[in-house]
């Protein structure tokens, strides 16, 4: 069943990803095992993930007129993403991210510089009002400046559009932002930072989710890594187990794969538990592959795998 469009606002950066035998210590130089350069940034990753899962996706962001920006333009053309509100500037360079992946554990360390994306303006968001209003879902995260995120979420809520906020990276936010979120999708670390509850298991996750609901979020969908995800609201609690597809290779972008698939399922009318399971399946595929956007799964393989369970 085809869903209504999904509009995603966020950052594009070029990912410079290095695979190493271990994460280096300060002052240490390691010989890498491999290197990839490709499209990245949480919003961009989520847009590509959603498009690959069959969503009709529009992306709001800003690029520099440079070689890194060209990587984005080629990727969106390939994935069929609506770029009417992908702005360009010659004043700021497209951003970048350094990603170091532990080839043994699959863990990563990441530094992101948003570059041109951070200079998106309220007026540019306002130009996308009709597209946002026609969407089933508006999704964003915190790699953009908080005032810009607040502006867009406020618009989406005023237009009656279902909102998803992925609270990554963890930054200070005004209390009012929680009431703008129909779905808040933190991971364990982000949920701990927002709630003050250390999470060692599902019971802790429920307490953290309750603290976030008390702050105004309508639904908390917390990703728990190998433990799956927790769905929590004032009327619903459900632990959705992780879906293992194969050996763990790289956790980078797993949350973005989850969010993209989750948004598509909601846009197609699935309930929050079914959408969370779909997100877990997409994340399960992603962690078996090294890299970010190019490693996002496609709908056919996820659907085939789920139908085999």
C-alpha positions as a printed Julia matrix, in Angstrom:
309×3 Matrix{Float64}:
  0.0     0.0    0.0
  1.5     3.31  -1.07
  1.61    6.02   1.56
  1.41    9.79   1.39
  4.69   11.7    1.06
  7.27   11.97   3.82
  9.2    15.21   4.27
 12.54   15.01   6.06
 14.63   17.98   7.12
 18.25   17.6    8.13
 21.9    17.74   7.32
 23.85   16.42   4.37
 27.55   15.85   4.91
 30.08   13.83   2.96
 31.06   10.77   5.02
 34.73    9.93   5.16
 34.64    6.46   6.72
 37.67    4.53   7.9
 37.7     0.91   9.05
 40.44    0.13  11.59
 41.47   -2.82  13.79
 40.49   -0.72  16.82
 39.48    2.85  17.68
 42.64    4.97  18.09
 43.59    6.67  21.32
 44.52   10.38  21.43
 47.92   10.83  19.83
 47.84    7.38  18.22
 48.13    6.76  14.47
 46.74    3.55  13.0
 46.88    2.05   9.53
 43.32    1.69   8.3
 41.87   -1.43   6.74
 39.64    0.38   4.24
 38.14    3.77   3.34
 34.9     5.01   1.77
 33.69    8.44   0.69
 29.96    8.88   0.19
 26.73   10.62   1.19
 25.97   11.05   4.88
 24.36   13.18   7.56
 21.44   11.95   9.67
 18.67   13.68   7.73
 20.14   12.64   4.4
 20.65    9.05   5.58
 17.05    8.92   6.81
 15.77   10.29   3.5
 17.68    7.68   1.51
 16.61    4.92   3.91
 12.96    5.95   3.55
 13.2     6.17  -0.25
 14.76    2.71  -0.45
 11.93    1.37   1.71
  9.41    2.59  -0.85
  8.54    6.01   0.55
  7.8     9.1   -1.51
 10.39   11.37   0.08
 11.22   15.06  -0.05
 14.36   16.41   1.62
 14.88   19.93   3.0
 18.51   20.97   3.45
 21.25   23.21   2.06
 24.44   22.37   0.13
 27.52   24.22  -0.92
 28.34   24.58  -4.59
 31.26   22.17  -4.37
 32.35   18.58  -4.93
 30.83   17.32  -1.67
 27.5    18.89  -2.67
 27.73   17.09  -5.99
 27.83   13.77  -4.1
 24.47   14.65  -2.55
 22.88   15.74  -5.82
 23.91   12.5   -7.55
 22.65   10.38  -4.64
 19.21   12.03  -4.53
 18.79   11.74  -8.28
 19.6     8.03  -8.06
 17.2     7.43  -5.16
 14.32    9.48  -6.61
 14.19   12.0   -3.75
 12.32   15.28  -4.24
 14.92   18.09  -4.04
 12.72   21.12  -4.69
 13.74   22.45  -1.27
 17.39   21.46  -1.37
 18.96   24.9   -1.36
 22.46   25.9   -2.48
 24.93   28.5   -1.29
 28.32   29.7   -2.48
 29.06   31.28   0.91
 29.47   28.04   2.88
 31.05   24.72   2.03
 29.15   21.44   2.26
 29.87   19.73   5.56
 31.72   16.52   6.29
 31.89   13.71   8.82
 34.83   11.61   9.95
 33.66    8.09  10.83
 36.02    5.58  12.42
 34.69    2.02  12.56
 36.16   -0.69  14.78
 36.35   -3.61  12.35
 36.29   -6.15  15.2
 33.44   -4.83  17.36
 31.5    -2.84  14.76
 31.49    0.2   17.08
 32.16    3.68  15.74
 33.25    7.18  16.64
 31.97   10.11  14.57
 32.69   13.82  14.22
 30.18   15.86  12.18
 30.56   19.4   10.84
 27.21   20.4    9.24
 28.69   23.1    6.99
 26.18   24.67   4.6
 23.24   22.71   6.05
 23.5    24.66   9.31
 22.67   27.86   7.39
 19.17   26.8    6.41
 16.81   29.72   7.19
 13.22   29.99   8.46
 12.22   31.66   5.18
 13.54   28.67   3.22
 11.55   26.32   5.43
  8.46   28.47   4.91
  8.82   27.99   1.14
  8.28   24.25   1.74
  5.04   24.79   3.69
  2.76   23.3    1.02
  4.96   20.22   0.67
  5.1    19.72   4.43
  1.34   20.18   4.72
  0.74   17.53   2.05
  2.91   15.02   3.9
  1.84   12.15   6.13
  5.04   12.52   8.15
  7.51   15.29   8.91
 10.77   14.04  10.42
 13.84   15.91  11.61
 16.76   15.66  14.04
 19.21   17.86  15.92
 22.17   18.13  13.57
 20.52   21.4   12.5
 20.35   24.43  14.82
 17.6    24.01  17.43
 15.7    27.21  16.43
 15.39   25.9   12.87
 14.14   22.54  14.14
 11.6    24.29  16.38
 10.39   26.45  13.49
  9.79   23.46  11.22
  8.16   21.28  13.88
  5.85   24.14  14.86
  4.81   24.54  11.23
  4.19   20.81  10.79
  2.09   20.65  13.96
  0.06   23.68  12.87
 -0.61   21.94   9.55
 -1.77   18.76  11.3
  1.17   16.65  10.08
  2.46   13.76  12.2
  5.92   14.64  13.53
  8.94   12.48  14.31
 11.96   13.93  16.07
 15.13   11.9   16.27
 16.93   13.6   19.2
 20.42   13.1   17.85
 22.95   14.32  18.54
 22.19   14.99  22.21
 22.07   18.78  22.68
 20.25   21.13  25.03
 16.71   21.86  23.81
 13.86   24.04  25.1
 11.12   22.23  26.98
  8.53   23.3   24.42
 10.06   21.07  21.74
  8.77   17.9   23.42
  5.13   18.9   22.91
  5.83   19.23  19.18
  6.77   15.54  18.9
  4.2    12.88  18.07
  7.04   10.35  18.06
 10.4    10.78  19.8
 12.99    8.21  18.66
 16.06    8.31  20.94
 18.63    5.6   21.35
 19.67    4.54  24.86
 22.38    7.16  25.19
 20.15    9.99  24.04
 17.29    8.81  26.27
 19.63    8.75  29.26
 20.81   12.28  28.54
 17.26   13.59  28.14
 15.73   11.75  31.09
 18.56   11.36  33.59
 17.8     7.62  33.83
 20.73    5.26  33.26
 19.53    2.46  30.97
 20.79   -1.06  31.58
 17.68   -2.93  30.45
 14.09   -2.68  29.31
 12.76   -1.71  32.76
 15.16    1.23  32.86
 14.11    2.15  29.33
 10.47    2.29  30.44
 11.35    4.66  33.28
 13.32    6.88  30.9
 10.45    6.86  28.41
  8.02    7.87  31.16
 10.23   10.87  31.96
 10.16   11.91  28.3
  6.39   11.5   28.1
  6.1    13.65  31.21
  8.01   16.35  29.32
  5.39   16.33  26.57
  6.26   13.65  24.01
  3.19   11.7   22.91
  4.99    8.48  21.99
  8.54    7.36  22.74
 10.06    4.76  20.43
 13.45    4.01  21.96
 16.0     1.97  20.04
 17.93   -0.43  22.29
 20.6    -1.84  19.99
 20.72   -5.61  20.29
 17.67   -5.56  22.57
 15.41   -4.16  19.86
 13.15   -1.21  20.64
 10.65   -0.04  23.24
  7.31    1.55  22.33
  5.87    3.56  25.21
  2.98    6.0   25.55
  0.39    6.75  28.21
 -1.75    3.92  26.85
  0.72    1.45  25.33
  3.89   -0.41  26.26
  5.48   -2.9   23.91
  9.01   -4.3   23.7
  9.84   -5.17  20.09
 12.77   -7.62  19.89
 15.74   -6.97  17.63
 15.65   -8.67  14.25
 18.98  -10.34  13.46
 19.77  -10.73   9.8
 23.47  -11.64   9.91
 26.8   -10.92  11.54
 27.39   -7.44  12.96
 29.72   -5.39  10.75
 29.03   -1.7   11.4
 26.44    0.04  13.59
 26.87    3.41  11.79
 23.54    4.56  10.38
 21.47    1.83  12.06
 19.31    4.43  13.79
 18.8     6.24  10.49
 17.74    3.0    8.8
 15.29    2.46  11.67
 13.84    5.97  11.39
 13.46    5.81   7.61
 11.62    2.49   7.68
  9.55    3.52  10.71
  8.39    6.69   8.93
  7.45    4.78   5.77
  5.39    2.23   7.73
  3.52    4.98   9.58
  2.87    6.81   6.31
  1.36    3.6    4.92
 -1.05    3.34   7.85
  0.73    0.77  10.01
  0.33    1.09  13.78
  3.29    2.13  15.9
  4.22   -1.42  16.95
  4.21   -2.75  13.38
  6.17    0.32  12.24
  8.72   -0.27  15.0
  9.16   -3.88  13.94
  9.72   -2.7   10.38
 12.31   -0.25  11.64
 14.07   -3.0   13.58
 14.22   -5.14  10.44
 15.75   -2.33   8.39
 18.31   -1.66  11.13
 19.05   -5.38  11.29
 20.02   -5.33   7.62
 22.03   -2.13   7.93
 24.36   -3.39  10.67
 25.48   -6.29   8.46
 27.01   -3.8    5.98
 29.79   -1.28   6.25
 29.02    2.37   5.51
 25.97    4.61   5.75
 23.6     5.66   2.94
 24.86    3.24   0.24
 24.44    0.4    2.76
 20.77    1.13   3.52
 18.54   -1.85   2.72
 15.86   -1.93   0.06
 12.23   -2.77   0.64
 12.17   -6.02  -1.32
 14.87   -7.65   0.79
 13.34   -6.49   4.08
  9.85   -7.65   3.1
 11.18  -11.0    1.89
 13.07  -11.55   5.12
 10.11  -10.65   7.34
  7.79  -12.91   5.36
 10.2   -15.8    5.97
 10.08  -15.49   9.77
